[in-house]
């Protein structure tokens, strides 16, 4: 997945206190079938990238009865 970093800090709306979004590139997420395809796309379009390995989800196995202990 290629995820753009924001160019600037998100502004805070003074009325609501919510974070705004001035850079629409932060909304774009591109998915690729392989890491090599993502690297080739970034190289072809002159995009600097950092590869962050995906973390493995930690499964917490428990039985339904454990909810009542």
CHARMM-style PDB file with segment names, atoms N, HN, CA, C and O in Angstrom:
ATOM      1  N   UNK     1       0.854  -1.168   0.000  1.00  0.00      PROA
ATOM      2  CA  UNK     1       0.000   0.000   0.000  1.00  0.00      PROA
ATOM      3  C   UNK     1       0.900   1.230   0.000  1.00  0.00      PROA
ATOM      4  O   UNK     1       1.883   1.285   0.739  1.00  0.00      PROA
ATOM      5  N   UNK     2       0.572   2.191  -0.808  1.00  0.00      PROA
ATOM      6  HN  UNK     2      -0.226   2.147  -1.408  1.00  0.00      PROA
ATOM      7  CA  UNK     2       1.289   3.454  -0.836  1.00  0.00      PROA
ATOM      8  C   UNK     2       0.400   4.491  -0.162  1.00  0.00      PROA
ATOM      9  O   UNK     2      -0.734   4.724  -0.581  1.00  0.00      PROA
ATOM     10  N   UNK     3       0.929   5.105   0.880  1.00  0.00      PROA
ATOM     11  HN  UNK     3       1.850   4.916   1.220  1.00  0.00      PROA
ATOM     12  CA  UNK     3       0.178   6.073   1.667  1.00  0.00      PROA
ATOM     13  C   UNK     3       1.009   7.346   1.727  1.00  0.00      PROA
ATOM     14  O   UNK     3       2.150   7.320   2.186  1.00  0.00      PROA
ATOM     15  N   UNK     4       0.446   8.461   1.267  1.00  0.00      PROA
ATOM     16  HN  UNK     4      -0.482   8.482   0.894  1.00  0.00      PROA
ATOM     17  CA  UNK     4       1.168   9.732   1.258  1.00  0.00      PROA
ATOM     18  C   UNK     4       1.228  10.327   2.662  1.00  0.00      PROA
ATOM     19  O   UNK     4       0.270  10.234   3.430  1.00  0.00      PROA
ATOM     20  N   UNK     5       2.354  10.934   2.983  1.00  0.00      PROA
ATOM     21  HN  UNK     5       3.132  11.010   2.359  1.00  0.00      PROA
ATOM     22  CA  UNK     5       2.481  11.675   4.230  1.00  0.00      PROA
ATOM     23  C   UNK     5       1.941  13.079   4.006  1.00  0.00      PROA
ATOM     24  O   UNK     5       2.077  13.617   2.907  1.00  0.00      PROA
ATOM     25  N   UNK     6       1.329  13.688   5.024  1.00  0.00      PROA
ATOM     26  HN  UNK     6       1.218  13.251   5.916  1.00  0.00      PROA
ATOM     27  CA  UNK     6       0.813  15.050   4.847  1.00  0.00      PROA
ATOM     28  C   UNK     6       1.967  16.040   4.669  1.00  0.00      PROA
ATOM     29  O   UNK     6       3.029  15.895   5.275  1.00  0.00      PROA
ATOM     30  N   UNK     7       1.735  17.045   3.828  1.00  0.00      PROA
ATOM     31  HN  UNK     7       0.872  17.162   3.335  1.00  0.00      PROA
ATOM     32  CA  UNK     7       2.758  18.064   3.571  1.00  0.00      PROA
ATOM     33  C   UNK     7       2.859  19.052   4.723  1.00  0.00      PROA
ATOM     34  O   UNK     7       3.921  19.632   4.951  1.00  0.00      PROA
ATOM     35  N   UNK     8       1.779  19.247   5.442  1.00  0.00      PROA
ATOM     36  HN  UNK     8       0.917  18.776   5.257  1.00  0.00      PROA
ATOM     37  CA  UNK     8       1.759  20.217   6.540  1.00  0.00      PROA
ATOM     38  C   UNK     8       0.877  19.662   7.657  1.00  0.00      PROA
ATOM     39  O   UNK     8       0.136  18.699   7.459  1.00  0.00      PROA
ATOM     40  N   UNK     9       0.967  20.277   8.819  1.00  0.00      PROA
ATOM     41  HN  UNK     9       1.568  21.060   8.980  1.00  0.00      PROA
ATOM     42  CA  UNK     9       0.155  19.841   9.952  1.00  0.00      PROA
ATOM     43  C   UNK     9      -1.325  20.121   9.682  1.00  0.00      PROA
ATOM     44  O   UNK     9      -1.661  21.088   8.999  1.00  0.00      PROA
ATOM     45  N   UNK    10      -2.194  19.289  10.210  1.00  0.00      PROA
ATOM     46  HN  UNK    10      -1.921  18.503  10.766  1.00  0.00      PROA
ATOM     47  CA  UNK    10      -3.620  19.497   9.990  1.00  0.00      PROA
ATOM     48  C   UNK    10      -4.111  20.666  10.839  1.00  0.00      PROA
ATOM     49  O   UNK    10      -3.878  20.694  12.047  1.00  0.00      PROA
ATOM     50  N   UNK    11      -4.787  21.629  10.219  1.00  0.00      PROA
ATOM     51  HN  UNK    11      -4.977  21.606   9.237  1.00  0.00      PROA
ATOM     52  CA  UNK    11      -5.287  22.785  10.974  1.00  0.00      PROA
ATOM     53  C   UNK    11      -6.491  22.388  11.828  1.00  0.00      PROA
ATOM     54  O   UNK    11      -7.256  21.496  11.462  1.00  0.00      PROA
ATOM     55  N   UNK    12      -6.646  23.050  12.949  1.00  0.00      PROA
ATOM     56  HN  UNK    12      -6.024  23.775  13.246  1.00  0.00      PROA
ATOM     57  CA  UNK    12      -7.770  22.796  13.840  1.00  0.00      PROA
ATOM     58  C   UNK    12      -8.832  23.858  13.591  1.00  0.00      PROA
ATOM     59  O   UNK    12      -8.540  25.054  13.604  1.00  0.00      PROA
ATOM     60  N   UNK    13     -10.059  23.415  13.367  1.00  0.00      PROA
ATOM     61  HN  UNK    13     -10.296  22.444  13.357  1.00  0.00      PROA
ATOM     62  CA  UNK    13     -11.164  24.343  13.140  1.00  0.00      PROA
ATOM     63  C   UNK    13     -11.490  25.038  14.458  1.00  0.00      PROA
ATOM     64  O   UNK    13     -11.743  24.353  15.449  1.00  0.00      PROA
ATOM     65  N   UNK    14     -11.493  26.380  14.509  1.00  0.00      PROA
ATOM     66  HN  UNK    14     -11.287  26.935  13.704  1.00  0.00      PROA
ATOM     67  CA  UNK    14     -11.719  27.078  15.777  1.00  0.00      PROA
ATOM     68  C   UNK    14     -13.139  26.917  16.316  1.00  0.00      PROA
ATOM     69  O   UNK    14     -13.354  27.024  17.524  1.00  0.00      PROA
ATOM     70  N   UNK    15     -14.108  26.663  15.441  1.00  0.00      PROA
ATOM     71  HN  UNK    15     -13.934  26.577  14.460  1.00  0.00      PROA
ATOM     72  CA  UNK    15     -15.493  26.545  15.879  1.00  0.00      PROA
ATOM     73  C   UNK    15     -15.792  25.179  16.476  1.00  0.00      PROA
ATOM     74  O   UNK    15     -16.373  25.083  17.557  1.00  0.00      PROA
ATOM     75  N   UNK    16     -15.399  24.128  15.780  1.00  0.00      PROA
ATOM     76  HN  UNK    16     -14.926  24.206  14.902  1.00  0.00      PROA
ATOM     77  CA  UNK    16     -15.734  22.775  16.234  1.00  0.00      PROA
ATOM     78  C   UNK    16     -14.606  22.093  16.984  1.00  0.00      PROA
ATOM     79  O   UNK    16     -14.855  21.184  17.777  1.00  0.00      PROA
ATOM     80  N   UNK    17     -13.354  22.518  16.748  1.00  0.00      PROA
ATOM     81  HN  UNK    17     -13.152  23.256  16.104  1.00  0.00      PROA
ATOM     82  CA  UNK    17     -12.221  21.864  17.385  1.00  0.00      PROA
ATOM     83  C   UNK    17     -11.760  20.623  16.635  1.00  0.00      PROA
ATOM     84  O   UNK    17     -10.846  19.933  17.087  1.00  0.00      PROA
ATOM     85  N   UNK    18     -12.381  20.329  15.493  1.00  0.00      PROA
ATOM     86  HN  UNK    18     -13.123  20.889  15.126  1.00  0.00      PROA
ATOM     87  CA  UNK    18     -12.004  19.162  14.698  1.00  0.00      PROA
ATOM     88  C   UNK    18     -10.782  19.487  13.858  1.00  0.00      PROA
ATOM     89  O   UNK    18     -10.540  20.643  13.510  1.00  0.00      PROA
ATOM     90  N   UNK    19     -10.013  18.451  13.536  1.00  0.00      PROA
ATOM     91  HN  UNK    19     -10.210  17.512  13.819  1.00  0.00      PROA
ATOM     92  CA  UNK    19      -8.866  18.637  12.652  1.00  0.00      PROA
ATOM     93  C   UNK    19      -9.353  18.721  11.222  1.00  0.00      PROA
ATOM     94  O   UNK    19     -10.182  17.923  10.784  1.00  0.00      PROA
ATOM     95  N   UNK    20      -8.830  19.692  10.501  1.00  0.00      PROA
ATOM     96  HN  UNK    20      -8.157  20.340  10.856  1.00  0.00      PROA
ATOM     97  CA  UNK    20      -9.158  19.846   9.092  1.00  0.00      PROA
ATOM     98  C   UNK    20      -8.145  19.123   8.238  1.00  0.00      PROA
ATOM     99  O   UNK    20      -7.181  18.547   8.743  1.00  0.00      PROA
ATOM    100  N   UNK    21      -8.372  19.157   6.941  1.00  0.00      PROA
ATOM    101  HN  UNK    21      -9.155  19.625   6.531  1.00  0.00      PROA
ATOM    102  CA  UNK    21      -7.452  18.515   6.027  1.00  0.00      PROA
ATOM    103  C   UNK    21      -7.279  19.416   4.814  1.00  0.00      PROA
ATOM    104  O   UNK    21      -8.180  19.537   3.984  1.00  0.00      PROA
ATOM    105  N   UNK    22      -6.126  20.042   4.719  1.00  0.00      PROA
ATOM    106  HN  UNK    22      -5.394  19.944   5.393  1.00  0.00      PROA
ATOM    107  CA  UNK    22      -5.878  20.956   3.618  1.00  0.00      PROA
ATOM    108  C   UNK    22      -5.258  20.230   2.423  1.00  0.00      PROA
ATOM    109  O   UNK    22      -5.392  20.691   1.290  1.00  0.00      PROA
ATOM    110  N   UNK    23      -4.592  19.121   2.653  1.00  0.00      PROA
ATOM    111  HN  UNK    23      -4.483  18.746   3.573  1.00  0.00      PROA
ATOM    112  CA  UNK    23      -3.897  18.385   1.601  1.00  0.00      PROA
ATOM    113  C   UNK    23      -4.701  17.136   1.249  1.00  0.00      PROA
ATOM    114  O   UNK    23      -4.805  16.216   2.061  1.00  0.00      PROA
ATOM    115  N   UNK    24      -5.262  17.100   0.057  1.00  0.00      PROA
ATOM    116  HN  UNK    24      -5.177  17.847  -0.602  1.00  0.00      PROA
ATOM    117  CA  UNK    24      -6.099  15.965  -0.344  1.00  0.00      PROA
ATOM    118  C   UNK    24      -5.287  14.715  -0.662  1.00  0.00      PROA
ATOM    119  O   UNK    24      -5.853  13.627  -0.767  1.00  0.00      PROA
ATOM    120  N   UNK    25      -3.962  14.851  -0.819  1.00  0.00      PROA
ATOM    121  HN  UNK    25      -3.503  15.735  -0.733  1.00  0.00      PROA
ATOM    122  CA  UNK    25      -3.152  13.654  -1.062  1.00  0.00      PROA
ATOM    123  C   UNK    25      -3.182  12.714   0.128  1.00  0.00      PROA
ATOM    124  O   UNK    25      -2.962  11.513  -0.033  1.00  0.00      PROA
ATOM    125  N   UNK    26      -3.450  13.233   1.322  1.00  0.00      PROA
ATOM    126  HN  UNK    26      -3.628  14.208   1.453  1.00  0.00      PROA
ATOM    127  CA  UNK    26      -3.496  12.388   2.508  1.00  0.00      PROA
ATOM    128  C   UNK    26      -4.670  11.406   2.443  1.00  0.00      PROA
ATOM    129  O   UNK    26      -4.679  10.408   3.164  1.00  0.00      PROA
ATOM    130  N   UNK    27      -5.656  11.679   1.592  1.00  0.00      PROA
ATOM    131  HN  UNK    27      -5.649  12.490   1.007  1.00  0.00      PROA
ATOM    132  CA  UNK    27      -6.804  10.802   1.442  1.00  0.00      PROA
ATOM    133  C   UNK    27      -6.531   9.641   0.486  1.00  0.00      PROA
ATOM    134  O   UNK    27      -7.297   8.678   0.439  1.00  0.00      PROA
ATOM    135  N   UNK    28      -5.437   9.733  -0.277  1.00  0.00      PROA
ATOM    136  HN  UNK    28      -4.816  10.515  -0.240  1.00  0.00      PROA
ATOM    137  CA  UNK    28      -5.149   8.739  -1.308  1.00  0.00      PROA
ATOM    138  C   UNK    28      -4.352   7.584  -0.723  1.00  0.00      PROA
ATOM    139  O   UNK    28      -3.319   7.789  -0.087  1.00  0.00      PROA
ATOM    140  N   UNK    29      -4.840   6.366  -0.943  1.00  0.00      PROA
ATOM    141  HN  UNK    29      -5.679   6.199  -1.459  1.00  0.00      PROA
ATOM    142  CA  UNK    29      -4.128   5.152  -0.556  1.00  0.00      PROA
ATOM    143  C   UNK    29      -4.163   4.213  -1.758  1.00  0.00      PROA
ATOM    144  O   UNK    29      -5.235   3.811  -2.209  1.00  0.00      PROA
ATOM    145  N   UNK    30      -2.999   3.873  -2.265  1.00  0.00      PROA
ATOM    146  HN  UNK    30      -2.128   4.200  -1.898  1.00  0.00      PROA
ATOM    147  CA  UNK    30      -2.906   2.994  -3.422  1.00  0.00      PROA
ATOM    148  C   UNK    30      -2.476   1.606  -2.962  1.00  0.00      PROA
ATOM    149  O   UNK    30      -1.531   1.470  -2.185  1.00  0.00      PROA
ATOM    150  N   UNK    31      -3.164   0.583  -3.441  1.00  0.00      PROA
ATOM    151  HN  UNK    31      -3.932   0.693  -4.072  1.00  0.00      PROA
ATOM    152  CA  UNK    31      -2.847  -0.801  -3.086  1.00  0.00      PROA
ATOM    153  C   UNK    31      -2.189  -1.486  -4.280  1.00  0.00      PROA
ATOM    154  O   UNK    31      -2.596  -1.276  -5.423  1.00  0.00      PROA
ATOM    155  N   UNK    32      -1.176  -2.303  -4.013  1.00  0.00      PROA
ATOM    156  HN  UNK    32      -0.846  -2.473  -3.085  1.00  0.00      PROA
ATOM    157  CA  UNK    32      -0.427  -3.002  -5.045  1.00  0.00      PROA
ATOM    158  C   UNK    32      -0.368  -4.484  -4.688  1.00  0.00      PROA
ATOM    159  O   UNK    32      -0.412  -4.845  -3.512  1.00  0.00      PROA
ATOM    160  N   UNK    33      -0.269  -5.333  -5.690  1.00  0.00      PROA
ATOM    161  HN  UNK    33      -0.233  -5.041  -6.646  1.00  0.00      PROA
ATOM    162  CA  UNK    33      -0.220  -6.767  -5.401  1.00  0.00      PROA
ATOM    163  C   UNK    33       1.082  -7.212  -4.747  1.00  0.00      PROA
ATOM    164  O   UNK    33       1.088  -8.161  -3.963  1.00  0.00      PROA
ATOM    165  N   UNK    34       2.197  -6.529  -5.066  1.00  0.00      PROA
ATOM    166  HN  UNK    34       2.192  -5.759  -5.703  1.00  0.00      PROA
ATOM    167  CA  UNK    34       3.490  -6.904  -4.501  1.00  0.00      PROA
ATOM    168  C   UNK    34       4.265  -5.663  -4.095  1.00  0.00      PROA
ATOM    169  O   UNK    34       3.942  -4.546  -4.500  1.00  0.00      PROA
ATOM    170  N   UNK    35       5.284  -5.880  -3.293  1.00  0.00      PROA
ATOM    171  HN  UNK    35       5.547  -6.787  -2.964  1.00  0.00      PROA
ATOM    172  CA  UNK    35       6.171  -4.790  -2.877  1.00  0.00      PROA
ATOM    173  C   UNK    35       6.939  -4.249  -4.076  1.00  0.00      PROA
ATOM    174  O   UNK    35       7.143  -3.040  -4.189  1.00  0.00      PROA
ATOM    175  N   UNK    36       7.364  -5.131  -4.968  1.00  0.00      PROA
ATOM    176  HN  UNK    36       7.199  -6.113  -4.876  1.00  0.00      PROA
ATOM    177  CA  UNK    36       8.105  -4.691  -6.152  1.00  0.00      PROA
ATOM    178  C   UNK    36       7.251  -3.809  -7.055  1.00  0.00      PROA
ATOM    179  O   UNK    36       7.761  -2.858  -7.647  1.00  0.00      PROA
ATOM    180  N   UNK    37       5.967  -4.111  -7.168  1.00  0.00      PROA
ATOM    181  HN  UNK    37       5.553  -4.884  -6.688  1.00  0.00      PROA
ATOM    182  CA  UNK    37       5.075  -3.279  -7.982  1.00  0.00      PROA
ATOM    183  C   UNK    37       4.927  -1.893  -7.367  1.00  0.00      PROA
ATOM    184  O   UNK    37       4.887  -0.897  -8.089  1.00  0.00      PROA
ATOM    185  N   UNK    38       4.845  -1.821  -6.041  1.00  0.00      PROA
ATOM    186  HN  UNK    38       4.878  -2.631  -5.455  1.00  0.00      PROA
ATOM    187  CA  UNK    38       4.735  -0.524  -5.365  1.00  0.00      PROA
ATOM    188  C   UNK    38       6.015   0.288  -5.543  1.00  0.00      PROA
ATOM    189  O   UNK    38       5.956   1.494  -5.785  1.00  0.00      PROA
ATOM    190  N   UNK    39       7.171  -0.365  -5.425  1.00  0.00      PROA
ATOM    191  HN  UNK    39       7.219  -1.344  -5.229  1.00  0.00      PROA
ATOM    192  CA  UNK    39       8.449   0.331  -5.611  1.00  0.00      PROA
ATOM    193  C   UNK    39       8.588   0.833  -7.045  1.00  0.00      PROA
ATOM    194  O   UNK    39       9.052   1.950  -7.272  1.00  0.00      PROA
ATOM    195  N   UNK    40       8.187   0.009  -8.010  1.00  0.00      PROA
ATOM    196  HN  UNK    40       7.810  -0.899  -7.826  1.00  0.00      PROA
ATOM    197  CA  UNK    40       8.285   0.405  -9.412  1.00  0.00      PROA
ATOM    198  C   UNK    40       7.396   1.616  -9.696  1.00  0.00      PROA
ATOM    199  O   UNK    40       7.800   2.523 -10.424  1.00  0.00      PROA
ATOM    200  N   UNK    41       6.201   1.636  -9.133  1.00  0.00      PROA
ATOM    201  HN  UNK    41       5.873   0.899  -8.541  1.00  0.00      PROA
ATOM    202  CA  UNK    41       5.294   2.777  -9.307  1.00  0.00      PROA
ATOM    203  C   UNK    41       5.912   4.048  -8.721  1.00  0.00      PROA
ATOM    204  O   UNK    41       5.903   5.101  -9.358  1.00  0.00      PROA
ATOM    205  N   UNK    42       6.447   3.940  -7.508  1.00  0.00      PROA
ATOM    206  HN  UNK    42       6.454   3.084  -6.990  1.00  0.00      PROA
ATOM    207  CA  UNK    42       7.044   5.103  -6.852  1.00  0.00      PROA
ATOM    208  C   UNK    42       8.253   5.604  -7.629  1.00  0.00      PROA
ATOM    209  O   UNK    42       8.431   6.811  -7.790  1.00  0.00      PROA
ATOM    210  N   UNK    43       9.073   4.699  -8.104  1.00  0.00      PROA
ATOM    211  HN  UNK    43       8.928   3.718  -7.973  1.00  0.00      PROA
ATOM    212  CA  UNK    43      10.250   5.107  -8.891  1.00  0.00      PROA
ATOM    213  C   UNK    43       9.837   5.759 -10.210  1.00  0.00      PROA
ATOM    214  O   UNK    43      10.426   6.757 -10.626  1.00  0.00      PROA
ATOM    215  N   UNK    44       8.826   5.191 -10.862  1.00  0.00      PROA
ATOM    216  HN  UNK    44       8.348   4.380 -10.525  1.00  0.00      PROA
ATOM    217  CA  UNK    44       8.371   5.705 -12.151  1.00  0.00      PROA
ATOM    218  C   UNK    44       7.812   7.122 -12.028  1.00  0.00      PROA
ATOM    219  O   UNK    44       7.959   7.931 -12.944  1.00  0.00      PROA
ATOM    220  N   UNK    45       7.162   7.425 -10.882  1.00  0.00      PROA
ATOM    221  HN  UNK    45       7.043   6.768 -10.137  1.00  0.00      PROA
ATOM    222  CA  UNK    45       6.538   8.736 -10.695  1.00  0.00      PROA
ATOM    223  C   UNK    45       7.374   9.677  -9.827  1.00  0.00      PROA
ATOM    224  O   UNK    45       6.909  10.761  -9.476  1.00  0.00      PROA
ATOM    225  N   UNK    46       8.594   9.281  -9.476  1.00  0.00      PROA
ATOM    226  HN  UNK    46       8.972   8.400  -9.761  1.00  0.00      PROA
ATOM    227  CA  UNK    46       9.486  10.148  -8.711  1.00  0.00      PROA
ATOM    228  C   UNK    46       9.033  10.390  -7.282  1.00  0.00      PROA
ATOM    229  O   UNK    46       9.234  11.478  -6.741  1.00  0.00      PROA
ATOM    230  N   UNK    47       8.426   9.390  -6.669  1.00  0.00      PROA
ATOM    231  HN  UNK    47       8.263   8.506  -7.107  1.00  0.00      PROA
ATOM    232  CA  UNK    47       7.930   9.502  -5.293  1.00  0.00      PROA
ATOM    233  C   UNK    47       8.952   8.862  -4.361  1.00  0.00      PROA
ATOM    234  O   UNK    47       9.331   7.706  -4.547  1.00  0.00      PROA
ATOM    235  N   UNK    48       9.396   9.618  -3.359  1.00  0.00      PROA
ATOM    236  HN  UNK    48       9.087  10.557  -3.208  1.00  0.00      PROA
ATOM    237  CA  UNK    48      10.284   9.043  -2.348  1.00  0.00      PROA
ATOM    238  C   UNK    48       9.455   8.120  -1.462  1.00  0.00      PROA
ATOM    239  O   UNK    48       8.292   8.401  -1.173  1.00  0.00      PROA
ATOM    240  N   UNK    49      10.060   7.020  -1.037  1.00  0.00      PROA
ATOM    241  HN  UNK    49      11.005   6.791  -1.272  1.00  0.00      PROA
ATOM    242  CA  UNK    49       9.305   6.062  -0.228  1.00  0.00      PROA
ATOM    243  C   UNK    49      10.173   5.445   0.848  1.00  0.00      PROA
ATOM    244  O   UNK    49      11.400   5.417   0.752  1.00  0.00      PROA
ATOM    245  N   UNK    50       9.504   4.955   1.874  1.00  0.00      PROA
ATOM    246  HN  UNK    50       8.507   4.978   1.952  1.00  0.00      PROA
ATOM    247  CA  UNK    50      10.118   4.199   2.956  1.00  0.00      PROA
ATOM    248  C   UNK    50       9.279   2.942   3.117  1.00  0.00      PROA
ATOM    249  O   UNK    50       8.057   3.014   3.245  1.00  0.00      PROA
ATOM    250  N   UNK    51       9.934   1.800   3.110  1.00  0.00      PROA
ATOM    251  HN  UNK    51      10.927   1.741   3.005  1.00  0.00      PROA
ATOM    252  CA  UNK    51       9.216   0.539   3.249  1.00  0.00      PROA
ATOM    253  C   UNK    51       9.060   0.224   4.735  1.00  0.00      PROA
ATOM    254  O   UNK    51      10.042   0.110   5.469  1.00  0.00      PROA
ATOM    255  N   UNK    52       7.818   0.088   5.156  1.00  0.00      PROA
ATOM    256  HN  UNK    52       7.021   0.180   4.560  1.00  0.00      PROA
ATOM    257  CA  UNK    52       7.505  -0.277   6.538  1.00  0.00      PROA
ATOM    258  C   UNK    52       6.897  -1.670   6.492  1.00  0.00      PROA
ATOM    259  O   UNK    52       5.816  -1.844   5.929  1.00  0.00      PROA
ATOM    260  N   UNK    53       7.560  -2.667   7.069  1.00  0.00      PROA
ATOM    261  HN  UNK    53       8.438  -2.526   7.526  1.00  0.00      PROA
ATOM    262  CA  UNK    53       7.012  -4.024   7.014  1.00  0.00      PROA
ATOM    263  C   UNK    53       5.698  -4.111   7.786  1.00  0.00      PROA
ATOM    264  O   UNK    53       5.519  -3.473   8.823  1.00  0.00      PROA
ATOM    265  N   UNK    54       4.797  -4.911   7.254  1.00  0.00      PROA
ATOM    266  HN  UNK    54       4.942  -5.429   6.411  1.00  0.00      PROA
ATOM    267  CA  UNK    54       3.491  -5.087   7.892  1.00  0.00      PROA
ATOM    268  C   UNK    54       3.661  -5.855   9.199  1.00  0.00      PROA
ATOM    269  O   UNK    54       4.411  -6.829   9.273  1.00  0.00      PROA
ATOM    270  N   UNK    55       2.963  -5.406  10.208  1.00  0.00      PROA
ATOM    271  HN  UNK    55       2.353  -4.615  10.148  1.00  0.00      PROA
ATOM    272  CA  UNK    55       3.024  -6.113  11.487  1.00  0.00      PROA
ATOM    273  C   UNK    55       2.047  -7.284  11.467  1.00  0.00      PROA
ATOM    274  O   UNK    55       0.996  -7.228  10.829  1.00  0.00      PROA
ATOM    275  N   UNK    56       2.412  -8.320  12.164  1.00  0.00      PROA
ATOM    276  HN  UNK    56       3.266  -8.365  12.682  1.00  0.00      PROA
ATOM    277  CA  UNK    56       1.537  -9.480  12.226  1.00  0.00      PROA
ATOM    278  C   UNK    56       0.525  -9.276  13.340  1.00  0.00      PROA
ATOM    279  O   UNK    56       0.894  -8.878  14.445  1.00  0.00      PROA
ATOM    280  N   UNK    57      -0.744  -9.541  13.066  1.00  0.00      PROA
ATOM    281  HN  UNK    57      -1.044  -9.864  12.168  1.00  0.00      PROA
ATOM    282  CA  UNK    57      -1.748  -9.359  14.105  1.00  0.00      PROA
ATOM    283  C   UNK    57      -1.563 -10.369  15.231  1.00  0.00      PROA
ATOM    284  O   UNK    57      -1.266 -11.540  14.996  1.00  0.00      PROA
ATOM    285  N   UNK    58      -1.744  -9.896  16.437  1.00  0.00      PROA
ATOM    286  HN  UNK    58      -1.985  -8.945  16.627  1.00  0.00      PROA
ATOM    287  CA  UNK    58      -1.642 -10.778  17.606  1.00  0.00      PROA
ATOM    288  C   UNK    58      -3.034 -11.271  17.943  1.00  0.00      PROA
ATOM    289  O   UNK    58      -3.925 -10.491  18.278  1.00  0.00      PROA
ATOM    290  N   UNK    59      -3.202 -12.569  17.848  1.00  0.00      PROA
ATOM    291  HN  UNK    59      -2.477 -13.202  17.575  1.00  0.00      PROA
ATOM    292  CA  UNK    59      -4.505 -13.154  18.137  1.00  0.00      PROA
ATOM    293  C   UNK    59      -4.595 -13.501  19.612  1.00  0.00      PROA
ATOM    294  O   UNK    59      -3.694 -14.116  20.182  1.00  0.00      PROA
ATOM    295  N   UNK    60      -5.683 -13.100  20.206  1.00  0.00      PROA
ATOM    296  HN  UNK    60      -6.415 -12.601  19.742  1.00  0.00      PROA
ATOM    297  CA  UNK    60      -5.937 -13.450  21.590  1.00  0.00      PROA
ATOM    298  C   UNK    60      -7.074 -14.466  21.568  1.00  0.00      PROA
ATOM    299  O   UNK    60      -8.245 -14.115  21.425  1.00  0.00      PROA
ATOM    300  N   UNK    61      -6.700 -15.723  21.712  1.00  0.00      PROA
ATOM    301  HN  UNK    61      -5.749 -16.008  21.828  1.00  0.00      PROA
ATOM    302  CA  UNK    61      -7.695 -16.780  21.663  1.00  0.00      PROA
ATOM    303  C   UNK    61      -8.351 -16.924  23.019  1.00  0.00      PROA
ATOM    304  O   UNK    61      -7.681 -17.038  24.045  1.00  0.00      PROA
ATOM    305  N   UNK    62      -9.662 -16.917  23.004  1.00  0.00      PROA
ATOM    306  HN  UNK    62     -10.207 -16.824  22.171  1.00  0.00      PROA
ATOM    307  CA  UNK    62     -10.384 -17.122  24.248  1.00  0.00      PROA
ATOM    308  C   UNK    62     -11.734 -17.750  23.913  1.00  0.00      PROA
ATOM    309  O   UNK    62     -12.242 -17.627  22.799  1.00  0.00      PROA
ATOM    310  N   UNK    63     -12.276 -18.402  24.877  1.00  0.00      PROA
ATOM    311  HN  UNK    63     -11.863 -18.502  25.782  1.00  0.00      PROA
ATOM    312  CA  UNK    63     -13.570 -19.045  24.711  1.00  0.00      PROA
ATOM    313  C   UNK    63     -14.672 -18.059  25.097  1.00  0.00      PROA
ATOM    314  O   UNK    63     -14.426 -17.087  25.810  1.00  0.00      PROA
ATOM    315  N   UNK    64     -15.859 -18.316  24.629  1.00  0.00      PROA
ATOM    316  HN  UNK    64     -16.058 -19.106  24.049  1.00  0.00      PROA
ATOM    317  CA  UNK    64     -17.002 -17.456  24.956  1.00  0.00      PROA
ATOM    318  C   UNK    64     -17.215 -17.422  26.465  1.00  0.00      PROA
ATOM    319  O   UNK    64     -17.614 -16.391  27.008  1.00  0.00      PROA
ATOM    320  N   UNK    65     -16.960 -18.514  27.137  1.00  0.00      PROA
ATOM    321  HN  UNK    65     -16.636 -19.351  26.696  1.00  0.00      PROA
ATOM    322  CA  UNK    65     -17.165 -18.590  28.590  1.00  0.00      PROA
ATOM    323  C   UNK    65     -16.231 -17.645  29.337  1.00  0.00      PROA
ATOM    324  O   UNK    65     -16.528 -17.253  30.466  1.00  0.00      PROA
ATOM    325  N   UNK    66     -15.091 -17.267  28.720  1.00  0.00      PROA
ATOM    326  HN  UNK    66     -14.850 -17.585  27.803  1.00  0.00      PROA
ATOM    327  CA  UNK    66     -14.160 -16.355  29.386  1.00  0.00      PROA
ATOM    328  C   UNK    66     -14.757 -14.971  29.577  1.00  0.00      PROA
ATOM    329  O   UNK    66     -14.245 -14.205  30.394  1.00  0.00      PROA
ATOM    330  N   UNK    67     -15.817 -14.615  28.860  1.00  0.00      PROA
ATOM    331  HN  UNK    67     -16.233 -15.237  28.196  1.00  0.00      PROA
ATOM    332  CA  UNK    67     -16.462 -13.319  29.040  1.00  0.00      PROA
ATOM    333  C   UNK    67     -17.178 -13.208  30.378  1.00  0.00      PROA
ATOM    334  O   UNK    67     -17.499 -12.101  30.811  1.00  0.00      PROA
ATOM    335  N   UNK    68     -17.429 -14.313  31.031  1.00  0.00      PROA
ATOM    336  HN  UNK    68     -17.168 -15.212  30.679  1.00  0.00      PROA
ATOM    337  CA  UNK    68     -18.215 -14.315  32.265  1.00  0.00      PROA
ATOM    338  C   UNK    68     -17.365 -14.620  33.487  1.00  0.00      PROA
ATOM    339  O   UNK    68     -17.916 -14.938  34.541  1.00  0.00      PROA
ATOM    340  N   UNK    69     -16.072 -14.538  33.389  1.00  0.00      PROA
ATOM    341  HN  UNK    69     -15.624 -14.280  32.533  1.00  0.00      PROA
ATOM    342  CA  UNK    69     -15.200 -14.822  34.547  1.00  0.00      PROA
ATOM    343  C   UNK    69     -14.912 -13.567  35.299  1.00  0.00      PROA
ATOM    344  OT1 UNK    69     -14.198 -13.599  36.302  1.00  0.00      PROA
TER     345      UNK     69
END
